[in-house]
Amino acid sequence: MGRVVILLDNNQLVIANLFQSLKYDPNINEDMVRTLMLNTYRMYRSKFRDKYGEIVICHDGGRYWRKDIFPQYKANRKKTMKESDVDWDRIHEVMNMIHQEVVANFPYKNIKITSIEADDIIAVLCERYHMDENIVIVSNDKDFQQLQRYENVSQYSPTKKQFLKCEDPEEFLTYHILKGDSSDGIPNILSDDDVFVEPDKRQKPCGDKRISEMKQNLSEWTSTDNWTRNQVLIDFNMIPDIIKESILNEYDKEPVVGDRSNILNYFIDKKLKNLMVNIEEF
């Protein structure tokens, strides 16, 4: 079995599934979140284990290091969640509680480090181990396409239900740096830092035609402050060495778990009868 195997982007997968569940039942409770999280792990372990080995569950650690560099990073997401009718604080609290349950009762490697995102964990493990192992990233996040610069790294999108193929990862990265990422609060290269947090501001137009023109004279843009801003936030090669070291040290630790017999006792304790049918897939 390979050492680095199925890398699950935990928060992205769970939140995406919760959004789908909210369409049918706005009253999310602890039992629903628990079942959803556990079924997510079961599904992708079962789907990919024969080819790739075991799952590694990669978590967001809160208070991201990128916010120390760029305070507006993901600030628009926080605003959207505050305006939502959903109690996201409670959902994250429940997710953290279930994370501890999984660590204590399942034989999976979980990585969660304060100030470090799941994206960082996945990127660093791919960089470190891609020459030795086949790695599959399970996430809808387009940012991971740049990691196909590494041999033996692939990405599966649960939403599209297919592998995402990036023909030119470096070209993708250049486009992404120029375009920015509104979902993460990262402006395009023409726009100010605070464009997503100031209500009276809008991004300057930066469509595909404009980006194609920029690429013809890319050196004019790579020397700008906005290029540096976006590159540090988007390019996984820019992850600081101290962050990489923390991730690799955590990954190398032996997981603090018991044997698989804990799973049955856990299911009984949490009254998860519907999951017992597929217990061998966990």
PEKAFEN-V194751 format. One line per field, one symbol per residue. ss: DSSP state (H for helix, E for strand, L for the rest). psi: psi as a letter, one per 30 degrees, with the letter a starting at -180 (. if undefined). burial: + if it has 9 or more other C-alpha atoms within 8 Angstrom, else -. Layout:
ss: ???
psi: ???
burial: ???
This chain:
ss: LLLLLEEEEHHHHHHHHHHHHHHHLLLLLHHHHHHHHHHHHHHHHHHHHHHHLLEEEELLLLLLHHHHHLLLLLHHHHHHHHHLLLLHHHHHHHHHHHHHHHHHHLLLEEELLLLLLHHHHHHHHHHHHLLLLLEEEELLLHHHHHHHHLLLEEEEELLLLEEELLLLHHHHHHHHHHHLEHHHLELLLLLLLLLLLLLLLLLLLLLHHHHHHHHHLLHHHHLLHHHHHHHHHHLHHHLLHHHHHHHHHHHHLLLLLLLLHHHHHHHHHLLLHHHHLLHHHL
psi: klekcjjkieeeeeeeeeeeefffjfikleeeeeeeeeeeeeefeeefeeefblkjjklkglikffffejffkgeeeeeeeeflfkifeeeeeeeeeeeeeeeffkhkkkjkkkgkleeeeeeeeeeegffflkkkkjlfjfeffffgfkkgklkkjeefhlkkkjeieeeeeeeeeefajefggjllffllegfffjfgklkkkiaeeeeeeeffheffefgleeeeeeeefejffgkkeeeeeeeeeeefkkkilaafffeeeeeeeghhefffeheff.
burial: ---+++++++++++--++--++----------+++++-++++++++-++--++++++++++--+-++----++++++---+---------+--++--+---+++++++++++++++++++++++++--++--++++++++---+++++-+-+++++++-----+-+--+--++-+++++++--++++++++---++------+--+----+--+------+----++++++++++---+---++--++--+-----++-+-+++-+++---+--++--+---
